Amino acid sequence: MFFDAVGCTLTVEHKTETEQLSFRDDGDHYTVIGIGTVTGSSVDIPEEINGKPVTKIEEGAFNGCTDITEVVIPKTVTEIGGL
């Protein structure tokens, strides 16, 4: 589940300057691991960072983030959580 009542405590390994999302560099791709300091109701996940595609959203990446009503997921994302 991506939206639940648990707090947004994250280990930040990389942040984009525009989205303030938290990512993990997995070698040939990036994984969204949390929302970092994103505020507002809409999150736009980028297709790539530093020339590498964003291909995964980690399970629990949006835990406790009840203000988010829209997440724009690019076609490069092929895995969400354990799905």
PDB file of N, CA, C and O in Angstrom:
ATOM      1  N   MET A   1       0.847  -1.183   0.000  1.00  0.00           N
ATOM      2  CA  MET A   1       0.000   0.000   0.000  1.00  0.00           C
ATOM      3  C   MET A   1       0.887   1.238   0.000  1.00  0.00           C
ATOM      4  O   MET A   1       1.842   1.312   0.773  1.00  0.00           O
ATOM      5  N   PHE A   2       0.588   2.197  -0.845  1.00  0.00           N
ATOM      6  CA  PHE A   2       1.409   3.390  -0.948  1.00  0.00           C
ATOM      7  C   PHE A   2       0.917   4.531  -0.067  1.00  0.00           C
ATOM      8  O   PHE A   2       1.719   5.375   0.332  1.00  0.00           O
ATOM      9  N   PHE A   3      -0.360   4.584   0.246  1.00  0.00           N
ATOM     10  CA  PHE A   3      -0.906   5.672   1.044  1.00  0.00           C
ATOM     11  C   PHE A   3      -1.477   5.104   2.330  1.00  0.00           C
ATOM     12  O   PHE A   3      -2.581   4.559   2.329  1.00  0.00           O
ATOM     13  N   ASP A   4      -0.732   5.225   3.443  1.00  0.00           N
ATOM     14  CA  ASP A   4      -1.268   4.790   4.721  1.00  0.00           C
ATOM     15  C   ASP A   4      -0.872   5.794   5.791  1.00  0.00           C
ATOM     16  O   ASP A   4      -0.313   6.845   5.475  1.00  0.00           O
ATOM     17  N   ALA A   5      -1.145   5.495   7.018  1.00  0.00           N
ATOM     18  CA  ALA A   5      -0.975   6.476   8.086  1.00  0.00           C
ATOM     19  C   ALA A   5       0.414   6.484   8.711  1.00  0.00           C
ATOM     20  O   ALA A   5       0.606   7.149   9.729  1.00  0.00           O
ATOM     21  N   VAL A   6       1.370   5.790   8.162  1.00  0.00           N
ATOM     22  CA  VAL A   6       2.727   5.760   8.698  1.00  0.00           C
ATOM     23  C   VAL A   6       3.461   7.033   8.285  1.00  0.00           C
ATOM     24  O   VAL A   6       3.208   7.553   7.199  1.00  0.00           O
ATOM     25  N   GLY A   7       4.361   7.547   9.120  1.00  0.00           N
ATOM     26  CA  GLY A   7       5.103   8.770   8.811  1.00  0.00           C
ATOM     27  C   GLY A   7       6.057   8.614   7.649  1.00  0.00           C
ATOM     28  O   GLY A   7       6.388   7.494   7.261  1.00  0.00           O
ATOM     29  N   CYS A   8       6.504   9.726   7.088  1.00  0.00           N
ATOM     30  CA  CYS A   8       7.408   9.741   5.925  1.00  0.00           C
ATOM     31  C   CYS A   8       8.852   9.907   6.392  1.00  0.00           C
ATOM     32  O   CYS A   8       9.452  10.952   6.142  1.00  0.00           O
ATOM     33  N   THR A   9       9.415   8.926   7.050  1.00  0.00           N
ATOM     34  CA  THR A   9      10.818   8.956   7.443  1.00  0.00           C
ATOM     35  C   THR A   9      11.611   8.218   6.386  1.00  0.00           C
ATOM     36  O   THR A   9      11.371   7.036   6.141  1.00  0.00           O
ATOM     37  N   LEU A  10      12.564   8.910   5.750  1.00  0.00           N
ATOM     38  CA  LEU A  10      13.252   8.349   4.594  1.00  0.00           C
ATOM     39  C   LEU A  10      14.756   8.498   4.707  1.00  0.00           C
ATOM     40  O   LEU A  10      15.252   9.436   5.332  1.00  0.00           O
ATOM     41  N   THR A  11      15.463   7.589   4.112  1.00  0.00           N
ATOM     42  CA  THR A  11      16.892   7.732   3.905  1.00  0.00           C
ATOM     43  C   THR A  11      17.077   8.268   2.501  1.00  0.00           C
ATOM     44  O   THR A  11      16.726   7.598   1.530  1.00  0.00           O
ATOM     45  N   VAL A  12      17.623   9.465   2.382  1.00  0.00           N
ATOM     46  CA  VAL A  12      17.743  10.109   1.080  1.00  0.00           C
ATOM     47  C   VAL A  12      19.121   9.819   0.513  1.00  0.00           C
ATOM     48  O   VAL A  12      20.142  10.157   1.112  1.00  0.00           O
ATOM     49  N   GLU A  13      19.131   9.186  -0.654  1.00  0.00           N
ATOM     50  CA  GLU A  13      20.392   8.873  -1.306  1.00  0.00           C
ATOM     51  C   GLU A  13      20.641   9.759  -2.519  1.00  0.00           C
ATOM     52  O   GLU A  13      21.782   9.915  -2.953  1.00  0.00           O
ATOM     53  N   HIS A  14      19.573  10.339  -3.069  1.00  0.00           N
ATOM     54  CA  HIS A  14      19.694  11.245  -4.214  1.00  0.00           C
ATOM     55  C   HIS A  14      18.403  12.031  -4.323  1.00  0.00           C
ATOM     56  O   HIS A  14      17.321  11.473  -4.138  1.00  0.00           O
ATOM     57  N   LYS A  15      18.497  13.302  -4.616  1.00  0.00           N
ATOM     58  CA  LYS A  15      17.298  14.107  -4.837  1.00  0.00           C
ATOM     59  C   LYS A  15      17.466  14.878  -6.124  1.00  0.00           C
ATOM     60  O   LYS A  15      18.548  15.383  -6.424  1.00  0.00           O
ATOM     61  N   THR A  16      16.379  14.968  -6.893  1.00  0.00           N
ATOM     62  CA  THR A  16      16.409  15.850  -8.049  1.00  0.00           C
ATOM     63  C   THR A  16      16.134  17.253  -7.530  1.00  0.00           C
ATOM     64  O   THR A  16      15.484  17.416  -6.497  1.00  0.00           O
ATOM     65  N   GLU A  17      16.613  18.246  -8.221  1.00  0.00           N
ATOM     66  CA  GLU A  17      16.380  19.609  -7.782  1.00  0.00           C
ATOM     67  C   GLU A  17      14.953  20.054  -8.058  1.00  0.00           C
ATOM     68  O   GLU A  17      14.419  20.888  -7.328  1.00  0.00           O
ATOM     69  N   THR A  18      14.329  19.518  -9.093  1.00  0.00           N
ATOM     70  CA  THR A  18      13.005  19.984  -9.447  1.00  0.00           C
ATOM     71  C   THR A  18      11.894  19.290  -8.663  1.00  0.00           C
ATOM     72  O   THR A  18      10.946  19.954  -8.245  1.00  0.00           O
ATOM     73  N   GLU A  19      11.978  18.010  -8.456  1.00  0.00           N
ATOM     74  CA  GLU A  19      10.891  17.271  -7.822  1.00  0.00           C
ATOM     75  C   GLU A  19      11.083  17.075  -6.326  1.00  0.00           C
ATOM     76  O   GLU A  19      10.101  16.924  -5.599  1.00  0.00           O
ATOM     77  N   GLN A  20      12.312  17.073  -5.853  1.00  0.00           N
ATOM     78  CA  GLN A  20      12.616  16.808  -4.452  1.00  0.00           C
ATOM     79  C   GLN A  20      12.172  15.414  -4.026  1.00  0.00           C
ATOM     80  O   GLN A  20      11.926  15.181  -2.843  1.00  0.00           O
ATOM     81  N   LEU A  21      12.067  14.492  -4.968  1.00  0.00           N
ATOM     82  CA  LEU A  21      11.804  13.096  -4.653  1.00  0.00           C
ATOM     83  C   LEU A  21      13.095  12.448  -4.181  1.00  0.00           C
ATOM     84  O   LEU A  21      14.182  12.954  -4.459  1.00  0.00           O
ATOM     85  N   SER A  22      12.986  11.339  -3.473  1.00  0.00           N
ATOM     86  CA  SER A  22      14.162  10.599  -3.039  1.00  0.00           C
ATOM     87  C   SER A  22      14.324   9.370  -3.924  1.00  0.00           C
ATOM     88  O   SER A  22      13.371   8.626  -4.158  1.00  0.00           O
ATOM     89  N   PHE A  23      15.548   9.167  -4.413  1.00  0.00           N
ATOM     90  CA  PHE A  23      15.831   8.067  -5.330  1.00  0.00           C
ATOM     91  C   PHE A  23      17.029   7.266  -4.834  1.00  0.00           C
ATOM     92  O   PHE A  23      17.839   7.759  -4.050  1.00  0.00           O
ATOM     93  N   ARG A  24      17.128   6.033  -5.297  1.00  0.00           N
ATOM     94  CA  ARG A  24      18.304   5.207  -5.060  1.00  0.00           C
ATOM     95  C   ARG A  24      18.901   4.873  -6.427  1.00  0.00           C
ATOM     96  O   ARG A  24      18.182   4.463  -7.337  1.00  0.00           O
ATOM     97  N   ASP A  25      20.200   5.046  -6.567  1.00  0.00           N
ATOM     98  CA  ASP A  25      20.902   4.694  -7.800  1.00  0.00           C
ATOM     99  C   ASP A  25      21.186   3.196  -7.747  1.00  0.00           C
ATOM    100  O   ASP A  25      21.969   2.735  -6.917  1.00  0.00           O
ATOM    101  N   ASP A  26      20.543   2.439  -8.639  1.00  0.00           N
ATOM    102  CA  ASP A  26      20.711   0.994  -8.678  1.00  0.00           C
ATOM    103  C   ASP A  26      21.628   0.550  -9.816  1.00  0.00           C
ATOM    104  O   ASP A  26      21.479  -0.551 -10.347  1.00  0.00           O
ATOM    105  N   GLY A  27      22.553   1.391 -10.177  1.00  0.00           N
ATOM    106  CA  GLY A  27      23.529   1.051 -11.219  1.00  0.00           C
ATOM    107  C   GLY A  27      23.087   1.498 -12.592  1.00  0.00           C
ATOM    108  O   GLY A  27      23.534   2.535 -13.081  1.00  0.00           O
ATOM    109  N   ASP A  28      22.201   0.718 -13.231  1.00  0.00           N
ATOM    110  CA  ASP A  28      21.758   1.065 -14.579  1.00  0.00           C
ATOM    111  C   ASP A  28      20.399   1.752 -14.599  1.00  0.00           C
ATOM    112  O   ASP A  28      19.883   2.081 -15.667  1.00  0.00           O
ATOM    113  N   HIS A  29      19.814   1.972 -13.411  1.00  0.00           N
ATOM    114  CA  HIS A  29      18.518   2.641 -13.308  1.00  0.00           C
ATOM    115  C   HIS A  29      18.367   3.255 -11.912  1.00  0.00           C
ATOM    116  O   HIS A  29      19.191   3.033 -11.025  1.00  0.00           O
ATOM    117  N   TYR A  30      17.292   4.032 -11.742  1.00  0.00           N
ATOM    118  CA  TYR A  30      16.971   4.619 -10.440  1.00  0.00           C
ATOM    119  C   TYR A  30      15.646   4.065  -9.938  1.00  0.00           C
ATOM    120  O   TYR A  30      14.773   3.688 -10.720  1.00  0.00           O
ATOM    121  N   THR A  31      15.516   4.024  -8.601  1.00  0.00           N
ATOM    122  CA  THR A  31      14.295   3.607  -7.933  1.00  0.00           C
ATOM    123  C   THR A  31      13.807   4.752  -7.056  1.00  0.00           C
ATOM    124  O   THR A  31      14.596   5.344  -6.319  1.00  0.00           O
ATOM    125  N   VAL A  32      12.509   5.074  -7.125  1.00  0.00           N
ATOM    126  CA  VAL A  32      11.913   6.059  -6.218  1.00  0.00           C
ATOM    127  C   VAL A  32      11.795   5.383  -4.862  1.00  0.00           C
ATOM    128  O   VAL A  32      11.168   4.330  -4.744  1.00  0.00           O
ATOM    129  N   ILE A  33      12.403   5.990  -3.823  1.00  0.00           N
ATOM    130  CA  ILE A  33      12.339   5.398  -2.491  1.00  0.00           C
ATOM    131  C   ILE A  33      11.504   6.231  -1.530  1.00  0.00           C
ATOM    132  O   ILE A  33      11.198   5.769  -0.431  1.00  0.00           O
ATOM    133  N   GLY A  34      11.128   7.443  -1.915  1.00  0.00           N
ATOM    134  CA  GLY A  34      10.308   8.277  -1.043  1.00  0.00           C
ATOM    135  C   GLY A  34      10.049   9.633  -1.652  1.00  0.00           C
ATOM    136  O   GLY A  34      10.570   9.963  -2.718  1.00  0.00           O
ATOM    137  N   ILE A  35       9.235  10.420  -0.962  1.00  0.00           N
ATOM    138  CA  ILE A  35       8.880  11.726  -1.510  1.00  0.00           C
ATOM    139  C   ILE A  35       9.800  12.839  -1.056  1.00  0.00           C
ATOM    140  O   ILE A  35       9.653  13.969  -1.520  1.00  0.00           O
ATOM    141  N   GLY A  36      10.735  12.572  -0.176  1.00  0.00           N
ATOM    142  CA  GLY A  36      11.667  13.607   0.240  1.00  0.00           C
ATOM    143  C   GLY A  36      10.935  14.804   0.808  1.00  0.00           C
ATOM    144  O   GLY A  36      10.239  14.684   1.816  1.00  0.00           O
ATOM    145  N   THR A  37      11.082  15.961   0.174  1.00  0.00           N
ATOM    146  CA  THR A  37      10.460  17.190   0.667  1.00  0.00           C
ATOM    147  C   THR A  37       9.364  17.697  -0.255  1.00  0.00           C
ATOM    148  O   THR A  37       9.024  18.879  -0.214  1.00  0.00           O
ATOM    149  N   VAL A  38       8.803  16.821  -1.089  1.00  0.00           N
ATOM    150  CA  VAL A  38       7.712  17.233  -1.971  1.00  0.00           C
ATOM    151  C   VAL A  38       6.543  17.711  -1.119  1.00  0.00           C
ATOM    152  O   VAL A  38       6.158  17.066  -0.144  1.00  0.00           O
ATOM    153  N   THR A  39       5.986  18.859  -1.510  1.00  0.00           N
ATOM    154  CA  THR A  39       4.775  19.353  -0.868  1.00  0.00           C
ATOM    155  C   THR A  39       3.734  19.542  -1.958  1.00  0.00           C
ATOM    156  O   THR A  39       4.077  19.665  -3.133  1.00  0.00           O
ATOM    157  N   GLY A  40       2.498  19.564  -1.584  1.00  0.00           N
ATOM    158  CA  GLY A  40       1.433  19.707  -2.562  1.00  0.00           C
ATOM    159  C   GLY A  40       0.744  18.382  -2.805  1.00  0.00           C
ATOM    160  O   GLY A  40       1.032  17.381  -2.150  1.00  0.00           O
ATOM    161  N   SER A  41      -0.176  18.396  -3.765  1.00  0.00           N
ATOM    162  CA  SER A  41      -1.004  17.218  -3.985  1.00  0.00           C
ATOM    163  C   SER A  41      -0.609  16.406  -5.210  1.00  0.00           C
ATOM    164  O   SER A  41      -1.154  15.324  -5.431  1.00  0.00           O
ATOM    165  N   SER A  42       0.336  16.909  -6.018  1.00  0.00           N
ATOM    166  CA  SER A  42       0.712  16.215  -7.244  1.00  0.00           C
ATOM    167  C   SER A  42       2.202  15.907  -7.260  1.00  0.00           C
ATOM    168  O   SER A  42       3.025  16.755  -6.916  1.00  0.00           O
ATOM    169  N   VAL A  43       2.543  14.681  -7.663  1.00  0.00           N
ATOM    170  CA  VAL A  43       3.937  14.261  -7.786  1.00  0.00           C
ATOM    171  C   VAL A  43       4.159  13.806  -9.220  1.00  0.00           C
ATOM    172  O   VAL A  43       3.398  12.991  -9.741  1.00  0.00           O
ATOM    173  N   ASP A  44       5.197  14.328  -9.855  1.00  0.00           N
ATOM    174  CA  ASP A  44       5.537  13.969 -11.231  1.00  0.00           C
ATOM    175  C   ASP A  44       6.885  13.267 -11.212  1.00  0.00           C
ATOM    176  O   ASP A  44       7.916  13.912 -11.017  1.00  0.00           O
ATOM    177  N   ILE A  45       6.892  11.955 -11.411  1.00  0.00           N
ATOM    178  CA  ILE A  45       8.127  11.175 -11.399  1.00  0.00           C
ATOM    179  C   ILE A  45       8.833  11.353 -12.743  1.00  0.00           C
ATOM    180  O   ILE A  45       8.210  11.155 -13.786  1.00  0.00           O
ATOM    181  N   PRO A  46      10.115  11.721 -12.745  1.00  0.00           N
ATOM    182  CA  PRO A  46      10.819  11.921 -14.017  1.00  0.00           C
ATOM    183  C   PRO A  46      11.103  10.593 -14.726  1.00  0.00           C
ATOM    184  O   PRO A  46      11.198   9.548 -14.082  1.00  0.00           O
ATOM    185  N   GLU A  47      11.236  10.640 -16.037  1.00  0.00           N
ATOM    186  CA  GLU A  47      11.572   9.441 -16.815  1.00  0.00           C
ATOM    187  C   GLU A  47      13.009   9.004 -16.566  1.00  0.00           C
ATOM    188  O   GLU A  47      13.308   7.810 -16.567  1.00  0.00           O
ATOM    189  N   GLU A  48      13.908   9.982 -16.352  1.00  0.00           N
ATOM    190  CA  GLU A  48      15.316   9.632 -16.144  1.00  0.00           C
ATOM    191  C   GLU A  48      15.995  10.652 -15.256  1.00  0.00           C
ATOM    192  O   GLU A  48      15.528  11.778 -15.084  1.00  0.00           O
ATOM    193  N   ILE A  49      17.124  10.217 -14.694  1.00  0.00           N
ATOM    194  CA  ILE A  49      18.005  11.063 -13.887  1.00  0.00           C
ATOM    195  C   ILE A  49      19.418  10.785 -14.364  1.00  0.00           C
ATOM    196  O   ILE A  49      19.839   9.630 -14.429  1.00  0.00           O
ATOM    197  N   ASN A  50      20.146  11.827 -14.695  1.00  0.00           N
ATOM    198  CA  ASN A  50      21.534  11.685 -15.138  1.00  0.00           C
ATOM    199  C   ASN A  50      21.684  10.650 -16.257  1.00  0.00           C
ATOM    200  O   ASN A  50      22.667   9.911 -16.296  1.00  0.00           O
ATOM    201  N   GLY A  51      20.706  10.603 -17.163  1.00  0.00           N
ATOM    202  CA  GLY A  51      20.774   9.687 -18.297  1.00  0.00           C
ATOM    203  C   GLY A  51      20.366   8.258 -18.016  1.00  0.00           C
ATOM    204  O   GLY A  51      20.394   7.424 -18.921  1.00  0.00           O
ATOM    205  N   LYS A  52      19.982   7.947 -16.771  1.00  0.00           N
ATOM    206  CA  LYS A  52      19.535   6.594 -16.410  1.00  0.00           C
ATOM    207  C   LYS A  52      18.024   6.624 -16.193  1.00  0.00           C
ATOM    208  O   LYS A  52      17.508   7.573 -15.604  1.00  0.00           O
ATOM    209  N   PRO A  53      17.304   5.596 -16.661  1.00  0.00           N
ATOM    210  CA  PRO A  53      15.852   5.595 -16.496  1.00  0.00           C
ATOM    211  C   PRO A  53      15.424   5.349 -15.046  1.00  0.00           C
ATOM    212  O   PRO A  53      16.108   4.666 -14.283  1.00  0.00           O
ATOM    213  N   VAL A  54      14.283   5.920 -14.693  1.00  0.00           N
ATOM    214  CA  VAL A  54      13.636   5.604 -13.418  1.00  0.00           C
ATOM    215  C   VAL A  54      12.692   4.451 -13.729  1.00  0.00           C
ATOM    216  O   VAL A  54      11.726   4.627 -14.472  1.00  0.00           O
ATOM    217  N   THR A  55      12.961   3.262 -13.163  1.00  0.00           N
ATOM    218  CA  THR A  55      12.201   2.073 -13.546  1.00  0.00           C
ATOM    219  C   THR A  55      11.376   1.460 -12.421  1.00  0.00           C
ATOM    220  O   THR A  55      10.548   0.585 -12.675  1.00  0.00           O
ATOM    221  N   LYS A  56      11.585   1.904 -11.181  1.00  0.00           N
ATOM    222  CA  LYS A  56      10.879   1.279 -10.062  1.00  0.00           C
ATOM    223  C   LYS A  56      10.386   2.315  -9.059  1.00  0.00           C
ATOM    224  O   LYS A  56      10.968   3.389  -8.913  1.00  0.00           O
ATOM    225  N   ILE A  57       9.306   1.970  -8.376  1.00  0.00           N
ATOM    226  CA  ILE A  57       8.832   2.713  -7.209  1.00  0.00           C
ATOM    227  C   ILE A  57       8.837   1.714  -6.066  1.00  0.00           C
ATOM    228  O   ILE A  57       8.106   0.723  -6.093  1.00  0.00           O
ATOM    229  N   GLU A  58       9.661   1.975  -5.063  1.00  0.00           N
ATOM    230  CA  GLU A  58       9.804   1.048  -3.947  1.00  0.00           C
ATOM    231  C   GLU A  58       8.519   0.952  -3.134  1.00  0.00           C
ATOM    232  O   GLU A  58       7.812   1.945  -2.961  1.00  0.00           O
ATOM    233  N   GLU A  59       8.223  -0.227  -2.644  1.00  0.00           N
ATOM    234  CA  GLU A  59       7.053  -0.406  -1.781  1.00  0.00           C
ATOM    235  C   GLU A  59       7.156   0.531  -0.591  1.00  0.00           C
ATOM    236  O   GLU A  59       8.204   0.609   0.051  1.00  0.00           O
ATOM    237  N   GLY A  60       6.085   1.238  -0.293  1.00  0.00           N
ATOM    238  CA  GLY A  60       6.066   2.163   0.830  1.00  0.00           C
ATOM    239  C   GLY A  60       6.650   3.534   0.530  1.00  0.00           C
ATOM    240  O   GLY A  60       6.788   4.353   1.438  1.00  0.00           O
ATOM    241  N   ALA A  61       6.992   3.800  -0.712  1.00  0.00           N
ATOM    242  CA  ALA A  61       7.626   5.088  -1.063  1.00  0.00           C
ATOM    243  C   ALA A  61       6.757   6.293  -0.710  1.00  0.00           C
ATOM    244  O   ALA A  61       7.280   7.383  -0.478  1.00  0.00           O
ATOM    245  N   PHE A  62       5.441   6.109  -0.667  1.00  0.00           N
ATOM    246  CA  PHE A  62       4.537   7.213  -0.380  1.00  0.00           C
ATOM    247  C   PHE A  62       3.773   7.009   0.927  1.00  0.00           C
ATOM    248  O   PHE A  62       2.716   7.607   1.127  1.00  0.00           O
ATOM    249  N   ASN A  63       4.300   6.172   1.812  1.00  0.00           N
ATOM    250  CA  ASN A  63       3.649   5.929   3.103  1.00  0.00           C
ATOM    251  C   ASN A  63       3.425   7.221   3.874  1.00  0.00           C
ATOM    252  O   ASN A  63       4.321   8.059   3.979  1.00  0.00           O
ATOM    253  N   GLY A  64       2.229   7.371   4.406  1.00  0.00           N
ATOM    254  CA  GLY A  64       1.914   8.502   5.273  1.00  0.00           C
ATOM    255  C   GLY A  64       1.713   9.821   4.574  1.00  0.00           C
ATOM    256  O   GLY A  64       1.547  10.847   5.233  1.00  0.00           O
ATOM    257  N   CYS A  65       1.722   9.822   3.283  1.00  0.00           N
ATOM    258  CA  CYS A  65       1.620  11.065   2.512  1.00  0.00           C
ATOM    259  C   CYS A  65       0.181  11.275   2.066  1.00  0.00           C
ATOM    260  O   CYS A  65      -0.160  11.058   0.903  1.00  0.00           O
ATOM    261  N   THR A  66      -0.645  11.693   2.990  1.00  0.00           N
ATOM    262  CA  THR A  66      -2.083  11.776   2.745  1.00  0.00           C
ATOM    263  C   THR A  66      -2.498  12.979   1.902  1.00  0.00           C
ATOM    264  O   THR A  66      -3.639  13.029   1.442  1.00  0.00           O
ATOM    265  N   ASP A  67      -1.609  13.949   1.683  1.00  0.00           N
ATOM    266  CA  ASP A  67      -1.957  15.120   0.875  1.00  0.00           C
ATOM    267  C   ASP A  67      -1.831  14.860  -0.617  1.00  0.00           C
ATOM    268  O   ASP A  67      -2.346  15.642  -1.416  1.00  0.00           O
ATOM    269  N   ILE A  68      -1.165  13.789  -1.015  1.00  0.00           N
ATOM    270  CA  ILE A  68      -0.961  13.495  -2.431  1.00  0.00           C
ATOM    271  C   ILE A  68      -2.245  12.905  -3.017  1.00  0.00           C
ATOM    272  O   ILE A  68      -2.785  11.922  -2.508  1.00  0.00           O
ATOM    273  N   THR A  69      -2.721  13.530  -4.102  1.00  0.00           N
ATOM    274  CA  THR A  69      -3.922  13.034  -4.774  1.00  0.00           C
ATOM    275  C   THR A  69      -3.628  12.575  -6.193  1.00  0.00           C
ATOM    276  O   THR A  69      -4.472  11.946  -6.832  1.00  0.00           O
ATOM    277  N   GLU A  70      -2.419  12.890  -6.695  1.00  0.00           N
ATOM    278  CA  GLU A  70      -2.067  12.511  -8.063  1.00  0.00           C
ATOM    279  C   GLU A  70      -0.585  12.170  -8.142  1.00  0.00           C
ATOM    280  O   GLU A  70       0.256  12.912  -7.634  1.00  0.00           O
ATOM    281  N   VAL A  71      -0.266  11.041  -8.781  1.00  0.00           N
ATOM    282  CA  VAL A  71       1.114  10.664  -9.055  1.00  0.00           C
ATOM    283  C   VAL A  71       1.206  10.379 -10.549  1.00  0.00           C
ATOM    284  O   VAL A  71       0.531   9.482 -11.055  1.00  0.00           O
ATOM    285  N   VAL A  72       2.039  11.139 -11.255  1.00  0.00           N
ATOM    286  CA  VAL A  72       2.251  10.942 -12.688  1.00  0.00           C
ATOM    287  C   VAL A  72       3.437  10.005 -12.839  1.00  0.00           C
ATOM    288  O   VAL A  72       4.558  10.344 -12.458  1.00  0.00           O
ATOM    289  N   ILE A  73       3.187   8.814 -13.402  1.00  0.00           N
ATOM    290  CA  ILE A  73       4.206   7.779 -13.526  1.00  0.00           C
ATOM    291  C   ILE A  73       4.599   7.646 -14.989  1.00  0.00           C
ATOM    292  O   ILE A  73       3.738   7.399 -15.833  1.00  0.00           O
ATOM    293  N   PRO A  74       5.892   7.807 -15.312  1.00  0.00           N
ATOM    294  CA  PRO A  74       6.320   7.700 -16.715  1.00  0.00           C
ATOM    295  C   PRO A  74       6.313   6.261 -17.204  1.00  0.00           C
ATOM    296  O   PRO A  74       6.271   5.318 -16.414  1.00  0.00           O
ATOM    297  N   LYS A  75       6.356   6.113 -18.517  1.00  0.00           N
ATOM    298  CA  LYS A  75       6.343   4.780 -19.125  1.00  0.00           C
ATOM    299  C   LYS A  75       7.576   3.957 -18.790  1.00  0.00           C
ATOM    300  O   LYS A  75       7.566   2.738 -18.957  1.00  0.00           O
ATOM    301  N   THR A  76       8.645   4.604 -18.317  1.00  0.00           N
ATOM    302  CA  THR A  76       9.863   3.876 -17.958  1.00  0.00           C
ATOM    303  C   THR A  76       9.708   3.053 -16.692  1.00  0.00           C
ATOM    304  O   THR A  76      10.461   2.101 -16.486  1.00  0.00           O
ATOM    305  N   VAL A  77       8.732   3.402 -15.823  1.00  0.00           N
ATOM    306  CA  VAL A  77       8.511   2.654 -14.595  1.00  0.00           C
ATOM    307  C   VAL A  77       7.809   1.348 -14.935  1.00  0.00           C
ATOM    308  O   VAL A  77       6.701   1.340 -15.472  1.00  0.00           O
ATOM    309  N   THR A  78       8.480   0.237 -14.609  1.00  0.00           N
ATOM    310  CA  THR A  78       7.942  -1.084 -14.936  1.00  0.00           C
ATOM    311  C   THR A  78       7.656  -1.910 -13.685  1.00  0.00           C
ATOM    312  O   THR A  78       7.119  -3.013 -13.789  1.00  0.00           O
ATOM    313  N   GLU A  79       8.005  -1.394 -12.500  1.00  0.00           N
ATOM    314  CA  GLU A  79       7.769  -2.126 -11.264  1.00  0.00           C
ATOM    315  C   GLU A  79       7.341  -1.172 -10.170  1.00  0.00           C
ATOM    316  O   GLU A  79       7.981  -0.144  -9.949  1.00  0.00           O
ATOM    317  N   ILE A  80       6.249  -1.512  -9.478  1.00  0.00           N
ATOM    318  CA  ILE A  80       5.759  -0.702  -8.365  1.00  0.00           C
ATOM    319  C   ILE A  80       5.643  -1.608  -7.156  1.00  0.00           C
ATOM    320  O   ILE A  80       4.891  -2.582  -7.167  1.00  0.00           O
ATOM    321  N   GLY A  81       6.399  -1.279  -6.103  1.00  0.00           N
ATOM    322  CA  GLY A  81       6.380  -2.109  -4.906  1.00  0.00           C
ATOM    323  C   GLY A  81       6.724  -3.535  -5.223  1.00  0.00           C
ATOM    324  O   GLY A  81       7.661  -3.801  -5.976  1.00  0.00           O
ATOM    325  N   GLY A  82       5.982  -4.453  -4.660  1.00  0.00           N
ATOM    326  CA  GLY A  82       6.216  -5.860  -4.917  1.00  0.00           C
ATOM    327  C   GLY A  82       5.386  -6.397  -6.063  1.00  0.00           C
ATOM    328  O   GLY A  82       5.339  -7.608  -6.279  1.00  0.00           O
ATOM    329  N   LEU A  83       4.726  -5.511  -6.807  1.00  0.00           N
ATOM    330  CA  LEU A  83       3.855  -5.953  -7.910  1.00  0.00           C
ATOM    331  C   LEU A  83       4.632  -6.339  -9.136  1.00  0.00           C
ATOM    332  O   LEU A  83       4.041  -6.730 -10.143  1.00  0.00           O
TER     333      LEU A  83
END
